[in-house]
């Protein structure tokens, strides 16, 4: 390989070129200075802008906390023991503006506190918004259940009932937890083993049978008349039944006061 040294720039040429570049930079310096300063300022502000962007949306935790607070302070829940509240999942991508005032919470119209409940959270600030979140409520209570399968018309005894821990929030009707509320009552429907007893499925036992002779009372306290009658239907205390006066054969209605005693209307 042969090198042609005749084409290499001389020292004088190199010095002339460097001098020209230096003069160009000196000429452009006043023009470039503001641009360089602006870029430096922008670089300094970028982290702050990014940080502000992170704070411009309402935090998910604040929404969840507001919903929990409403439920925890509700009278229906404050009166319960062993109750836990769990707010449903809220989309982390939610971009609601930060509220300029405290968040407000409410229950939708006609809503009841049940095992699954909806809570409204809203902002009434300069940029208002409303969000609905779901909640699960669990209340563990001792509840009376059937120890075995029981048929309609069965008169309940102490052997038929047992206390079990159940999630009371899932029950649509009032449950019972005292044996005296159940023992001696009559079932209105069949009841499966481990099924919960409720007032709706219980009836007072019949103390008067159809065809039974009864005392039919009429009048007011201090002036009562009693005649013998025949019950045309059976019934429990407080129920109204039809009876026939044996003396007059007249049929009247009355309220059962006690075993064998009826107050005529």
C-alpha positions in Angstrom: 0.0 0.0 0.0 1.3 3.4 -1.0 0.5 6.6 0.8 0.4 9.9 -1.1 1.7 12.4 1.4 1.3 15.2 -1.1 -2.4 15.4 -0.3 -2.0 15.8 3.5 -3.0 19.4 4.7 -0.2 21.5 5.8 0.1 22.9 9.3 -0.8 26.3 8.1 -4.0 25.0 6.5 -5.1 23.3 9.7 -4.5 26.5 11.7 -6.5 28.5 9.3 -9.5 26.0 9.5 -9.5 26.0 13.3 -9.5 29.8 13.3 -12.5 29.9 11.1 -14.5 27.4 13.3 -13.7 29.5 16.4 -14.9 32.7 14.7 -18.2 30.9 13.7 -18.9 29.7 17.3 -18.1 33.2 18.6 -20.6 34.7 16.1 -23.4 32.3 17.0 -22.9 32.4 20.8 -25.4 35.3 21.5 -28.0 33.4 19.4 -27.5 30.0 21.0 -27.3 31.2 24.6 -31.1 31.8 25.1 -31.9 28.4 23.5 -29.4 26.6 25.8 -30.8 28.4 28.9 -34.4 27.4 27.9 -33.4 23.8 27.5 -31.7 23.8 30.9 -34.8 25.3 32.5 -37.1 22.8 30.8 -34.9 20.0 32.1 -35.2 21.3 35.6 -39.0 21.6 35.4 -39.7 18.2 33.9 -39.6 16.3 37.2 -41.9 18.8 38.9 -44.4 18.6 36.0 -44.4 14.8 36.2 -44.9 15.0 39.9 -47.9 17.3 39.6 -49.4 15.0 37.0 -49.4 12.2 39.5 -51.4 14.3 42.0 -54.1 15.6 39.6 -56.4 12.6 40.0 -58.4 11.5 43.1 -56.7 8.6 44.8 -58.4 5.3 44.9 -57.6 4.9 48.6 -59.5 8.1 49.5 -62.6 6.9 47.6 -62.5 3.5 49.3 -62.0 5.1 52.8 -65.0 7.4 52.3 -67.3 4.5 51.3 -66.1 2.4 54.3 -66.7 5.4 56.6 -70.3 5.7 55.6 -71.1 2.0 56.2 -69.2 1.8 59.5 -71.2 4.7 60.9 -74.6 3.4 59.6 -76.9 2.5 62.6 -77.8 -0.8 61.0 -74.1 -1.8 61.2 -73.1 -0.1 64.4 -75.7 -2.3 66.3 -74.1 -5.5 65.0 -71.2 -7.4 66.5 -68.6 -9.3 64.5 -69.2 -7.3 61.4 -66.6 -6.7 58.6 -66.9 -4.3 55.6 -65.0 -5.0 52.4 -65.2 -2.5 49.5 -65.2 -4.0 46.1 -62.4 -3.5 43.5 -62.1 0.0 42.1 -60.3 0.3 38.7 -56.8 1.6 39.3 -57.0 3.4 36.0 -59.8 5.6 37.2 -58.9 9.3 36.4 -61.3 11.4 38.4 -60.2 15.0 39.1 -59.0 15.7 42.6 -61.9 17.1 44.6 -61.5 20.6 46.0 -63.8 19.8 48.9 -64.4 16.8 51.2 -65.9 13.7 49.5 -69.6 13.1 50.1 -71.1 9.6 50.5 -74.6 8.4 50.2 -76.8 5.3 49.8 -78.8 5.1 46.5 -82.5 5.7 46.9 -84.4 3.0 48.8 -81.2 1.0 49.3 -80.9 -1.3 52.3 -77.9 -2.5 54.2 -77.5 -6.1 53.0 -74.6 -8.5 52.4 -74.0 -6.8 49.0 -74.5 -3.1 49.1 -73.8 -0.1 46.8 -72.4 3.2 48.1 -72.3 6.4 46.2 -69.2 8.7 46.4 -69.4 12.2 44.9 -67.4 15.4 44.6 -69.3 18.7 44.7 -66.2 20.8 44.0 -65.3 22.9 40.9 -65.1 19.7 38.8 -67.9 17.5 40.2 -68.2 13.8 39.7 -70.1 10.8 41.1 -69.0 7.2 41.5 -70.8 4.1 42.8 -68.8 1.3 44.5 -69.8 -2.1 45.7 -69.4 -3.4 49.2 -69.6 -6.7 51.0 -70.9 -6.8 54.6 -70.4 -9.9 56.7 -72.0 -10.3 60.1 -71.3 -13.6 61.9 -74.1 -14.4 64.5 -75.3 -17.3 66.5 -78.6 -18.4 64.8 -81.1 -21.2 65.5 -81.3 -23.9 62.8 -83.1 -27.2 62.5 -81.1 -30.2 63.7 -83.1 -32.5 61.3 -85.7 -32.4 58.5 -89.0 -31.1 60.0 -92.4 -31.4 58.4 -95.2 -28.8 58.1 -97.4 -28.8 61.2 -94.6 -30.2 63.4 -94.6 -28.8 67.0 -91.0 -27.8 67.7 -89.2 -29.2 70.7 -85.8 -28.3 72.2 -84.3 -31.3 70.4 -85.2 -29.8 67.0 -83.1 -26.7 67.3 -79.4 -25.9 67.5 -77.3 -22.7 67.6 -74.9 -22.3 64.6 -72.6 -19.5 63.4 -74.0 -18.0 60.2 -73.6 -14.9 58.1 -76.7 -13.0 59.2 -76.2 -10.4 56.5 -77.3 -12.9 53.9 -80.7 -13.5 55.5 -83.6 -11.6 54.0 -85.8 -12.0 57.1 -85.2 -11.6 60.8 -83.5 -14.6 62.3 -84.1 -16.1 65.8 -81.5 -16.9 68.5 -83.5 -17.7 71.6 -85.0 -21.2 72.1 -88.1 -19.7 73.8 -88.9 -17.9 70.5 -89.3 -21.3 68.8 -90.1 -24.2 71.2 -93.8 -25.0 71.2 -94.5 -23.2 67.9 -95.8 -25.0 64.8 -94.1 -25.0 61.4 -96.1 -23.5 58.5 -93.9 -25.3 55.9 -91.3 -28.1 55.6 -87.9 -27.2 56.9 -84.6 -28.9 55.8 -81.9 -29.9 58.2 -79.6 -26.9 59.1 -82.1 -24.5 57.6 -82.6 -21.2 59.6 -85.7 -20.6 61.7 -87.5 -17.3 61.0 -90.7 -15.8 62.4 -92.4 -16.1 59.0 -92.4 -19.9 59.1 -93.7 -20.3 62.6 -97.2 -20.2 64.0 -98.8 -20.5 67.4 -100.1 -24.0 68.2 -103.9 -24.5 68.0 -105.4 -24.6 71.5 -108.9 -25.0 70.2 -109.9 -27.8 67.9 -112.7 -28.0 65.4 -115.9 -29.4 67.1 -114.6 -28.6 70.6 -117.0 -27.2 73.1 -116.0 -23.8 74.3 -117.2 -21.0 76.6 -118.4 -18.1 74.4 -118.2 -14.8 76.4 -120.0 -11.6 75.5 -120.3 -8.2 77.2 -117.9 -6.0 79.0 -115.9 -6.3 82.2 -118.3 -6.4 85.2 -121.2 -7.6 83.0 -120.2 -10.8 81.2 -122.4 -13.5 79.8 -121.1 -16.9 79.0 -122.8 -19.6 76.9 -121.7 -22.9 75.6 -120.8 -23.1 71.9 -119.2 -25.4 69.4 -116.0 -24.4 67.5 -116.5 -24.6 63.8 -112.8 -24.3 63.1 -109.6 -24.6 65.2 -107.2 -21.8 66.1 -104.5 -20.4 68.3 -104.5 -17.6 70.8 -105.4 -14.3 69.2 -107.0 -15.8 66.1 -110.6 -15.3 65.1 -112.8 -18.3 64.5 -116.4 -19.1 63.9 -118.5 -20.8 66.7 -122.1 -21.9 67.0 -124.2 -21.0 70.1 -125.8 -24.2 71.2 -128.7 -22.4 72.8 -129.7 -20.3 69.8 -127.9 -22.2 67.0 -126.7 -18.7 65.9 -123.2 -18.6 64.3 -120.9 -15.8 65.4 -117.2 -14.9 65.2 -114.9 -14.5 68.2 -111.3 -14.2 69.3 -109.6 -17.0 71.1 -108.5 -15.8 74.6 -107.3 -19.0 76.1 -107.8 -22.7 75.8 -111.6 -23.3 75.5 -112.4 -19.5 75.9 -113.6 -17.2 73.1 -114.6 -13.6 73.3 -117.6 -12.8 71.0 -117.3 -9.8 68.6 
